[in-house]
Amino acid sequence: MTAIVLNLKPLIELNDDQFEQLCRNHRDLNFERTAKGELVIVSPVGSEGGSREAGLIGRLFAWNEQTRLGIVFSSSTGFRLPNGAIRSPDAAWVSIDRWENLTPEQRKKVCAAVS
């Protein structure tokens, strides 16, 4: 997988709402943001990587169906990390407690505030 990293500073610094709008306006692209505020455009994975990702999500989903301990998310979901970065992992799981602490508005955001 290749990524293009754009340092937009000092020209512009995208706040969270602007970043989310950018993601919505360009749904055909996958964006992430580094802790330094750099914009990352992530290319799709190849067939082998996509197959491994699907297997991981499948196993995580099956485990969660049995335990009912949380919510499983795909690689299309962005998460805010403690350092301020917004990343989209190959697969993600959030505990029920953390999920229920989010407001309905936070749950709808491109980047769930679960850090």
C-alpha positions as CSV (number, residue, x, y, z in Angstrom):
1,M,0.0,0.0,0.0
2,T,1.3,3.4,-0.9
3,A,0.4,6.7,0.7
4,I,0.8,10.3,-0.3
5,V,1.5,12.7,2.5
6,L,0.7,16.3,2.1
7,N,2.0,18.9,4.5
8,L,-0.5,21.7,4.1
9,K,1.0,24.0,6.7
10,P,1.5,26.9,6.8
11,L,-1.1,27.4,4.0
12,I,-3.9,25.7,5.8
13,E,-4.6,23.7,8.9
14,L,-7.7,21.6,8.6
15,N,-9.8,21.5,11.8
16,D,-11.9,18.4,12.5
17,D,-15.0,19.7,10.7
18,Q,-13.1,20.7,7.6
19,F,-11.3,17.3,7.6
20,E,-14.7,15.5,7.8
21,Q,-16.1,17.6,5.0
22,L,-13.1,16.8,2.8
23,C,-13.7,13.1,3.4
24,R,-17.4,13.5,2.6
25,N,-16.7,15.5,-0.6
26,H,-14.2,13.0,-1.9
27,R,-15.6,9.6,-0.9
28,D,-13.6,7.9,-3.7
29,L,-10.4,8.7,-1.8
30,N,-9.2,7.5,1.6
31,F,-7.9,10.2,3.9
32,E,-6.1,10.1,7.2
33,R,-4.4,12.8,9.2
34,T,-1.1,12.6,11.1
35,A,-0.5,14.0,14.6
36,K,1.3,16.8,12.9
37,G,-1.7,17.7,10.8
38,E,-0.4,16.3,7.6
39,L,-3.0,15.0,5.2
40,V,-2.5,11.4,4.1
41,I,-4.1,10.0,1.0
42,V,-4.0,6.2,1.3
43,S,-4.2,4.0,-1.8
44,P,-6.3,0.8,-1.9
45,V,-4.6,-2.4,-0.8
46,G,-3.8,-5.2,-3.2
47,S,-5.6,-8.5,-3.5
48,E,-3.5,-10.3,-1.0
49,G,-3.7,-7.5,1.6
50,G,-7.5,-7.2,1.0
51,S,-7.9,-10.9,1.6
52,R,-5.9,-10.8,4.9
53,E,-7.9,-7.7,6.0
54,A,-11.2,-9.5,5.2
55,G,-10.1,-12.6,7.2
56,L,-9.2,-10.4,10.2
57,I,-12.5,-8.6,10.1
58,G,-14.3,-11.9,9.8
59,R,-12.6,-13.4,12.8
60,L,-13.0,-10.3,14.8
61,F,-16.7,-10.1,13.9
62,A,-17.3,-13.8,14.7
63,W,-15.6,-13.4,18.1
64,N,-17.6,-10.3,18.9
65,E,-20.9,-12.1,17.9
66,Q,-20.2,-14.7,20.5
67,T,-19.0,-12.3,23.3
68,R,-21.2,-9.2,22.5
69,L,-18.5,-7.1,24.2
70,G,-18.3,-4.3,21.7
71,I,-18.7,-3.0,18.1
72,V,-16.6,-4.1,15.1
73,F,-15.6,-1.6,12.4
74,S,-14.1,-1.9,8.9
75,S,-11.1,-0.1,7.4
76,S,-13.4,2.6,6.2
77,T,-13.8,4.0,9.7
78,G,-11.6,6.8,10.9
79,F,-10.6,7.0,14.6
80,R,-9.1,9.8,16.5
81,L,-6.0,8.7,18.4
82,P,-4.7,10.2,21.7
83,N,-2.0,12.1,19.8
84,G,-4.6,13.9,17.6
85,A,-4.0,11.8,14.5
86,I,-7.0,10.4,12.6
87,R,-6.3,6.9,11.2
88,S,-8.3,4.1,9.6
89,P,-7.0,0.7,10.8
90,D,-7.6,-2.5,8.8
91,A,-10.1,-3.6,11.5
92,A,-11.2,-2.1,14.8
93,W,-13.1,-3.0,17.8
94,V,-14.6,-0.7,20.5
95,S,-16.0,-1.8,23.8
96,I,-19.6,-1.4,24.5
97,D,-18.8,1.0,27.4
98,R,-16.8,3.3,25.2
99,W,-19.4,3.2,22.4
100,E,-22.2,4.0,24.8
101,N,-20.3,7.0,26.2
102,L,-20.4,8.6,22.8
103,T,-23.2,10.9,21.9
104,P,-25.4,10.1,18.9
105,E,-23.6,13.0,17.1
106,Q,-20.2,11.6,17.8
107,R,-21.3,8.2,16.5
108,K,-22.2,9.7,13.2
109,K,-18.9,11.5,12.7
110,V,-16.4,10.3,10.1
111,C,-13.9,10.0,12.9
112,A,-15.3,8.5,16.0
113,A,-14.0,10.1,19.2
114,V,-13.0,6.9,21.0
115,S,-9.5,7.7,22.2
